[in-house]
Every structure is written in C-alpha cells, then in structure tokens.
C-alpha cells in the first residue's frame, strides 16, 4: 500500500471510529486499538459489545461513512 493510500485510509479510519464511538457509546478506544484499522475486526468487536447483527452494523457503518 502506498504512503498516500495509507494516509487516506488512516484519515477515513479516524473519521469512522470517531462517529462509531458517538453512535455506540459502549465502544472504547481499546476496542479500536484492537481492531487496528481492520474493518472486519471492528465489526466483530461491535457485535460482541452490542449484540447487533453483522448486517445492521455494516449498514450503520456505511451510513456513518457516507455522512463523515
């Protein structure tokens, strides 16, 4: 992955995690550290914390990303 692509992903990841923390108040900074920039890992963590389905989480993350 090029440096520019990495920076772009890092910026998007930070925006997404900030919005996700606002929406799912149960999430902690440690949860996002564990996910380590991995989308699937983040979905699994949110599922564990909230009990929401993968589909519902993915839909919400898409909405959050689109409004970032």
LOSE-79423 format. One record per residue (C-alpha): residue number from 1; residue in three letters; chain; x, y, z. Coordinates in pm, 1 decimal. Example, Ala and Ser with C-alpha at 12.3 -4.5 7.8 and 13.67 -1.06 7.14 Angstrom:
BEGIN
PANU, i, aa, ch, east, north, up
PANU, 1, ALA, A, 1230.0, -450.0, 780.0
PANU, 2, SER, A, 1367.0, -106.0, 714.0
end
This chain:
BEGIN
PANU, i, aa, ch, east, north, up
PANU, 1, UNK, A, 0.0, 0.0, 0.0
PANU, 2, UNK, A, 143.5, 337.3, -97.4
PANU, 3, UNK, A, 206.8, 603.4, 163.5
PANU, 4, UNK, A, -68.0, 824.6, 16.9
PANU, 5, UNK, A, -316.0, 536.6, 29.7
PANU, 6, UNK, A, -215.6, 457.7, 387.5
PANU, 7, UNK, A, -265.5, 820.2, 489.6
PANU, 8, UNK, A, -604.1, 833.7, 317.8
PANU, 9, UNK, A, -716.7, 512.1, 489.2
PANU, 10, UNK, A, -587.2, 637.0, 825.8
PANU, 11, UNK, A, -787.0, 958.1, 787.7
PANU, 12, UNK, A, -1101.6, 769.5, 694.5
PANU, 13, UNK, A, -1046.1, 521.0, 977.4
PANU, 14, UNK, A, -1017.9, 804.3, 1229.3
PANU, 15, UNK, A, -1337.2, 966.2, 1100.0
PANU, 16, UNK, A, -1523.2, 635.7, 1105.8
PANU, 17, UNK, A, -1408.2, 542.2, 1454.7
PANU, 18, UNK, A, -1499.6, 884.3, 1590.7
PANU, 19, UNK, A, -1852.7, 856.5, 1452.0
PANU, 20, UNK, A, -1881.0, 494.1, 1566.2
PANU, 21, UNK, A, -1780.1, 592.8, 1921.0
PANU, 22, UNK, A, -2052.6, 857.0, 1920.2
PANU, 23, UNK, A, -2315.2, 614.0, 1792.6
PANU, 24, UNK, A, -2215.4, 311.3, 2001.6
PANU, 25, UNK, A, -2133.4, 458.2, 2340.6
PANU, 26, UNK, A, -2022.8, 116.5, 2467.4
PANU, 27, UNK, A, -1712.7, 120.1, 2247.4
PANU, 28, UNK, A, -1378.9, 222.3, 2394.2
PANU, 29, UNK, A, -1052.1, 344.8, 2249.7
PANU, 30, UNK, A, -912.5, -0.7, 2333.6
PANU, 31, UNK, A, -1173.0, -158.1, 2105.3
PANU, 32, UNK, A, -1048.6, 49.9, 1814.7
PANU, 33, UNK, A, -688.4, -23.7, 1903.8
PANU, 34, UNK, A, -770.5, -396.7, 1893.6
PANU, 35, UNK, A, -933.8, -357.2, 1552.9
PANU, 36, UNK, A, -608.3, -197.6, 1433.2
PANU, 37, UNK, A, -762.4, -49.4, 1119.0
PANU, 38, UNK, A, -926.5, -376.3, 1016.1
PANU, 39, UNK, A, -1290.0, -331.9, 915.3
PANU, 40, UNK, A, -1395.2, -694.5, 978.8
PANU, 41, UNK, A, -1231.8, -691.4, 1319.9
PANU, 42, UNK, A, -1420.6, -372.5, 1409.5
PANU, 43, UNK, A, -1749.6, -531.6, 1307.3
PANU, 44, UNK, A, -1676.6, -831.6, 1530.4
PANU, 45, UNK, A, -1596.5, -608.8, 1827.3
PANU, 46, UNK, A, -1911.5, -401.7, 1780.3
PANU, 47, UNK, A, -2113.2, -724.6, 1754.0
PANU, 48, UNK, A, -1964.5, -853.5, 2082.1
PANU, 49, UNK, A, -2033.5, -525.1, 2262.2
PANU, 50, UNK, A, -2383.7, -461.2, 2130.9
PANU, 51, UNK, A, -2527.2, -791.4, 2010.9
PANU, 52, UNK, A, -2630.7, -628.0, 1683.3
PANU, 53, UNK, A, -2619.4, -834.6, 1365.8
PANU, 54, UNK, A, -2332.1, -800.6, 1121.8
PANU, 55, UNK, A, -2572.4, -666.8, 859.3
PANU, 56, UNK, A, -2706.6, -395.7, 1091.0
PANU, 57, UNK, A, -2354.1, -294.1, 1191.6
PANU, 58, UNK, A, -2233.6, -278.2, 831.5
PANU, 59, UNK, A, -2535.5, -69.4, 732.9
PANU, 60, UNK, A, -2475.7, 174.5, 1017.3
PANU, 61, UNK, A, -2103.5, 199.5, 938.0
PANU, 62, UNK, A, -2186.6, 275.3, 572.8
PANU, 63, UNK, A, -2426.5, 547.6, 687.5
PANU, 64, UNK, A, -2166.4, 692.2, 922.8
PANU, 65, UNK, A, -1900.9, 684.4, 649.8
PANU, 66, UNK, A, -2131.3, 849.9, 398.0
PANU, 67, UNK, A, -2204.3, 1134.3, 640.3
PANU, 68, UNK, A, -1844.1, 1182.8, 751.7
end
